[in-house]
Structures are given as structure tokens and as C-alpha cells.
Amino acid sequence: MEINWLLLVTIAAPIVALFIGAVLDRLIERKPSVSYYIGYVSAFRLKSGIRRDIYTHSIVVVNNGKKKAKGVRIGHSILPQDFNIYPRKEYKVKKLPDNGKDIIISSLVPGEQITISYLYFPPVTWDQVNTSVMYDDGFGKKISVLQTRQLPKWQGRIGIIFLLLGVIAFIYLLYEFFSRFIKVVFLTG
């Protein structure tokens, strides 16, 4: 059976273009994208006065999107009485039916980041405080943060150069493969 390459390309081209268009649309679409991570978790034992344990942690909420994130809600199963939002931002606390509470921030502009620090006492622990982050367009994405060493700028630039050389070599190999493939199929055909 002989393959009709012109018919195959005619059928495949719109399908490939559809997928490429969907990927490009997703990359350049203007929408909010909220993510969050736990900034730190700490415990202190007071040695002066009354000996007592104090726990603290923070959550960092960021709008990485290209559009304002409206109605940002940070959910809590237990909202400690003592918390701080930095940089200072207007907020409301809404009580939920299941004894939880939400901190509601009206909006986060693109690139804006806020840190909420909590101070509380045992038996409450950090994993009992926060539940989720939501906004009007969906759920915030939780990011696992790992401590990493920052490379000097010159090492990063060298890495980018090697990456570009690899991409250029890969494109050249694809070109060579397909040019030989076309010669074999169509010219010897």
C-alpha cells in the first residue's frame, strides 16, 4: 500500500496548528494565576517570665498571572488571634459555618506578593491553621519550596548559551532528517 503524503499532510496540518494555537493561547492569555507556599515554621520557648512555647509560621501568596486576581480568600480551620499581613493591605475576616475563617483580600495585581505571619500557642500547630487559597477564577496552586543555592549570573548565562546551542543543533538534526526523508520518499518514489 502506497502512502499519499500530500493527503496526510493536508489532514495533519490543521490538527497540528490547532494544538500549537492552543498552547500559544495558554501561554499569552491574560488571566490571574495565584500560587502560595509556606514561608517558614518556627517554635520559641520563652525563658523570661512565664515559661511558655510560642509557634509561628507564614504563608506567602503571589499573583503570577497577567491579570488582577479578585476575591482572594485564604482559608483557615483555625485562625490565630495574632496575625500580620505584609505589606499592609486592606482585608476582611469572614466566619465560616464549620468554625473556620477566611481572610479575604479584594485583589492582588499582577506580580503582587503578600506574606501573612501567624503567632499562636500549643496545642495548635502550623498544619492545623491554613486550609486553602482561592480566588474568583479558581484555586491557588500550592508550591513546595526547597532551599537552593543561587548560582552566579555568569554561570546562568553560560547555561543559557549551552541550552541555545543544543536547541540549534536539535533543529539542524531535524532539518537534515526530514530533508533526507523527503528526498528518499518523493525523489526515489
N, C-alpha and C positions, 0 to 999 in steps of 0.2 A: 504494500500500500504506500503510495506516494503522499507526502505531506504537502498541502498547499500553504506555503509560508505566508503568502500575501493575505490569504483569508485569516490565518492565525493571528497575524499582526493587526489586521483590521478589527478583529474581535477583542484582542487583548489590550490594545492601546487605550480605549475608553475606560476599561476596568482599572488599569494601572493609573491612569490620570485621575480617576475617582479617588483611589487610595492616597495618591500624592496630594490631591486637593484637600482631603480630609485631614491629613497630617499637617499641612501648611495652615489650614484654618484653625486647627487646635493650637498651633504654635503662636499665631499672631492675633488670636481672638482677644478682645478686651473684656476681661472678666476678673472678678476678685478671686484670690486664692489664699486662704487663711491656713497657716500652719502654726504649731505650737510645740514647745518642749519644756521639760523640767530643767530649770537653770541650775539649781543646787539643792541639796538637802543637808541640814546641819542640826546638831544637838549640842546644847550647852548645859553645864551643871554649875549653877550659881554657888559660889563659895562664900560670898559675903551675906550677912543677914541670914535669912531662912534658906536652908539648903533645898534647892528645887531644880528639877530638869525643865529646860525650855527647848522646844523644837522649832525649826524654821525651814522653809523651802520657798522656792519661787517658780513661777511659770511664766514663760516668755511667749507672747502671742504676736505673730507677724502677718501682715498682708503682703504676700509676694506677687500678687496679681497686678494687672494694669488698669484696674477699675476700683473705685471705692467699695469697701466691704461694709454693708449696712447691717445694723442689728446684731452686733457681735455679742454672744452670750457665753460666758464662762460658767459652766455648771459645777455645783459643789454638793456633795452629800452632807458634808459638814463645813460650814463657812465660819472660820475663826473670827472672833470679835476684832482682833487686831490684824489688819492687812493694809498694805500700801500699794498704790498704783503709781508707777514712774514711767515716763514723765507724767506729771499730773494731768488727769483727763476727767472730764465730767462723766459720771456713771450713776446707775440706779441699782439697787438690790431688790430683786423680786423673790418673794417667798413662794415655794412650790408646794403642791398638795402633799407630797411624800416627805415633808420636813426638810427637803433640800432647798437650796437657794441659788439663784443665778445672779452674777454680776453682769449688767447689761451696759454695753458701751455703744453709743448711737452709730459710730462709724470709725473705720480705720482707712486712711487714704493709702494709695499705693506706696509701698516701701515703709510704711509706719510700723513701729515696733513698740510694744508696751511690756513692762515687767510687773507682775503682781507678786509681792512678797508677803508671806504669811508668818505669823508668830502665834504659837499655841502650846498647850501643856498636855502631858500624858493624862489619860490613856490614848489620846488622838495621835495618830501617826500620819506622815505625809501622804501615804497611799489611800487614806480614808477621806482626804479633803476634796480633790478635784475629780470630776467625772468625765466631762467632755467640753469641747469648744464647738459652737455652732454659729452660723450667721445666716442671713436671709436666703442666700443662694445655696446653702448646704452645710456640710460638716467640715470642721477644721481637721487637718491632717496632722497626726502626732508623729513627731520626728524623734528618732533615737539619736542622741548626741554623744559622740565619743571624743575624748580629748585627743587631739592630733598635733604633731609638731608642724609648725609653719615653715615651709621652705623659703630660702631667699628668692628674691624676684628673678635673679639671673638663672637660677635652676628651673624655675617655672617657664621662663622664656625659651630655654634650651629644649625643655619638654614639648612646648608648642611647636617649635621648629621640627623636631623629630616626628611629631604627630602629623604635621602638614606634609613632610617628605613621604611618610607612609601612605597617606591618602593619595598623593600624586602618583606614587608607584602602583598602588592598587588600581587607580583609574587607568593608568597606562597598560597594566596587565589585562584589564577588562577590554580595553580597546584592541589590543593585539589578539586576544582570544576571539572576539566577535568578528574582527576583520578577516582572520583566517577561516573562521567558521562560515562566514558568508561566501568567501572565495570557494571553499570546498563544496558547499551546498548548491550555490547558484551558478558558478562558472563551470564546474565539472558535471553538474546535474543531469 
